[in-house]
Amino acid sequence: MDFSTALREERLVAIIRGRHAEASFRSVMTLVESGVPLVEVSLSGTDALKVIERARAELGDEAWLGAGTVVTEEDAQRAVEAGANLIVTPGLGPGCAASLAQGLPVLAGVLTPSEICQAAASEATALKIFPASVMGGPAYLKALLGPFPDLPFVPVGGVGTTEAEEYLKLGAIAVGVGSPLIGDAADGGDLGELRRRAAQFKAVCAR
């Protein structure tokens, strides 16, 4: 299954940005075991590349394991070397271009209509609206869908279960969820609570 298909079927990308590498790794594994197979590990987290490398060794070649906050060409290269087979960027730039040049699936960060036009002309797999919440949340997505009704939008930033349901009903193909899903698990918090939240988000995304 290619990433575009997986994204449309699962409709949920989990975003891990942890202060503790071991806890971040355990969070990745817990999410996958809980039926959330699209996981992004942000490079801004502690020892993120080591987390990706270790998770790849455990999950095998077929799992979708993303590197997030890819900004530079070096970020992209190091992410691939660590085992990431999906790239997520906060915006357009060298990291996005380098990842596309390597033929990698890219969830490209956009915010404005001009950026959306630029990203749509690239081979980006989907367009990450970030930070969605500060632009009005679901209302902003609704406004964008007027001129861009067929583009694969994935809102990210401040997405709780209520917002996730609204975004998906409006026409987003998926949502990206960080702290409302991960909570403190990637900092050493309760993995049982992470499983509970994962079940809640999965239920919303399955509707």
C-alpha positions in Angstrom: 0.0 0.0 0.0 1.4 3.4 -0.9 1.3 6.3 1.6 -1.5 8.2 -0.2 -3.8 5.1 0.1 -2.7 4.5 3.7 -3.4 8.1 4.6 -6.9 8.0 3.2 -7.7 4.7 4.9 -6.3 5.4 8.3 -7.1 9.2 8.4 -4.8 9.7 11.4 -1.1 10.6 11.7 0.3 10.5 15.2 3.0 13.1 15.9 5.6 12.4 18.6 7.9 15.1 19.9 9.3 13.8 23.1 11.9 14.9 25.7 12.9 11.3 26.5 14.2 9.0 23.8 13.2 5.7 25.5 9.7 7.0 26.2 9.4 8.2 22.6 10.3 4.8 21.3 7.8 3.1 23.6 5.2 5.6 22.4 5.8 4.7 18.8 5.5 1.0 19.5 2.4 1.5 21.7 0.7 3.5 18.9 1.4 0.8 16.3 0.3 -1.9 18.6 -2.9 0.1 19.2 -3.7 0.2 15.5 -2.2 3.6 14.6 0.2 2.7 11.9 1.1 6.1 10.6 3.6 7.7 13.1 5.8 10.8 12.7 8.7 11.4 15.0 9.6 15.0 15.0 13.3 15.8 14.6 12.9 18.5 17.3 12.4 15.8 19.9 15.3 14.3 22.0 17.5 11.9 20.0 14.7 11.6 17.3 17.0 10.0 14.8 17.9 7.2 17.2 14.2 6.8 18.0 13.5 6.4 14.3 16.4 4.0 13.8 15.3 1.8 16.7 11.7 1.8 15.7 12.5 0.9 12.2 14.5 -2.1 13.4 11.5 -3.3 15.4 8.8 -2.6 12.9 10.5 -3.8 9.7 10.7 -2.3 6.3 7.0 -2.1 5.5 5.8 0.2 8.3 5.1 3.9 7.7 7.6 5.7 10.0 7.9 9.4 9.4 10.4 12.0 10.3 8.8 15.3 11.1 10.1 18.9 11.3 12.3 18.2 8.2 13.6 21.7 7.3 17.0 21.3 5.6 18.5 19.0 3.0 20.6 17.6 5.8 17.5 16.8 7.9 16.1 14.9 5.0 19.2 12.9 4.4 19.7 12.0 8.0 16.1 11.0 8.4 16.3 8.6 5.4 19.6 7.1 6.8 17.8 6.5 10.1 15.1 4.6 8.4 12.3 7.1 7.8 10.2 6.3 4.7 7.9 9.3 5.1 8.9 13.0 5.4 6.8 15.6 7.1 7.8 19.3 6.8 6.5 22.4 8.7 6.7 24.4 5.4 8.0 24.4 1.9 11.8 24.7 1.5 15.0 22.8 1.1 14.0 19.8 3.2 10.8 19.4 1.3 12.5 19.8 -2.1 15.3 17.3 -1.2 12.8 14.7 0.0 10.7 15.0 -3.2 13.9 14.7 -5.3 14.5 11.4 -3.6 11.0 10.2 -4.5 9.9 10.0 -0.9 6.3 10.5 0.2 6.0 14.0 1.6 3.4 15.6 3.8 4.3 19.2 3.0 3.5 22.0 5.3 1.4 24.9 3.9 -0.6 27.7 5.3 -1.4 30.4 2.7 -3.1 30.0 -0.7 0.2 30.9 -2.4 1.9 28.1 -0.6 -0.9 25.7 -1.4 -0.5 26.5 -5.1 3.2 25.9 -4.9 2.9 22.6 -3.1 0.1 21.4 -5.4 2.5 21.9 -8.3 5.0 19.7 -6.7 4.8 15.9 -6.2 3.9 16.2 -2.5 1.6 13.4 -1.4 -0.6 15.6 0.8 -0.7 19.2 2.1 -0.3 19.7 5.9 -2.2 22.8 7.0 0.0 24.1 9.8 -0.6 25.6 12.3 -4.3 25.1 11.5 -5.7 26.1 14.9 -4.3 29.6 14.9 -5.9 30.3 11.5 -9.4 29.4 12.6 -9.4 25.7 12.7 -12.2 23.9 10.7 -13.4 27.3 9.5 -10.1 27.9 7.8 -10.2 24.5 6.1 -13.7 25.2 4.9 -12.5 28.5 3.4 -9.6 26.8 1.6 -11.8 24.1 0.2 -13.7 26.8 -1.8 -10.8 27.5 -4.3 -9.1 24.1 -3.6 -11.9 21.5 -3.4 -9.9 18.5 -4.6 -6.6 18.9 -2.8 -5.5 16.4 -0.1 -5.5 18.5 3.1 -4.2 17.2 6.4 -4.8 19.8 9.2 -2.2 19.8 12.0 -2.0 21.8 15.2 -4.5 21.9 18.1 -6.4 18.9 16.7 -8.5 17.2 19.5 -11.2 14.6 18.8 -13.9 17.3 18.3 -11.7 19.2 15.7 -10.7 15.9 14.1 -14.3 15.0 13.5 -15.1 18.4 12.1 -12.1 18.5 9.7 -12.8 15.0 8.4 -16.5 15.8 7.8 -15.5 19.0 5.9 -13.3 16.9 3.5 -9.8 16.7 5.0 -8.3 13.3 4.0 -6.7 12.9 7.4 -5.6 14.8 10.5 -2.2 15.0 12.2 -2.4 14.9 16.0 0.3 15.6 18.5 -0.2 16.4 22.2 -4.0 15.8 22.3 -3.1 12.1 21.4 0.4 11.7 22.8 -0.1 13.6 26.0 2.9 13.0 28.2 3.6 9.5 27.0 6.7 10.5 25.0 8.1 12.2 28.2 7.6 9.1 30.3 3.9 9.3 31.0 1.3 6.5 31.2 1.2 4.3 28.1 -2.2 2.9 29.2 -3.6 6.4 28.8 -2.0 6.7 25.4 -3.8 3.5 24.3 -7.1 4.9 25.6 -6.6 8.2 23.6 -5.5 6.2 20.5 -8.8 4.3 20.7 -10.8 7.5 20.9 -9.1 9.0 17.9 -9.3 5.8 15.9 -13.1 5.8 16.6 -13.5 9.3 15.4 -11.4 8.7 12.2 -13.3 5.5 11.4 -16.7 7.4 11.2 
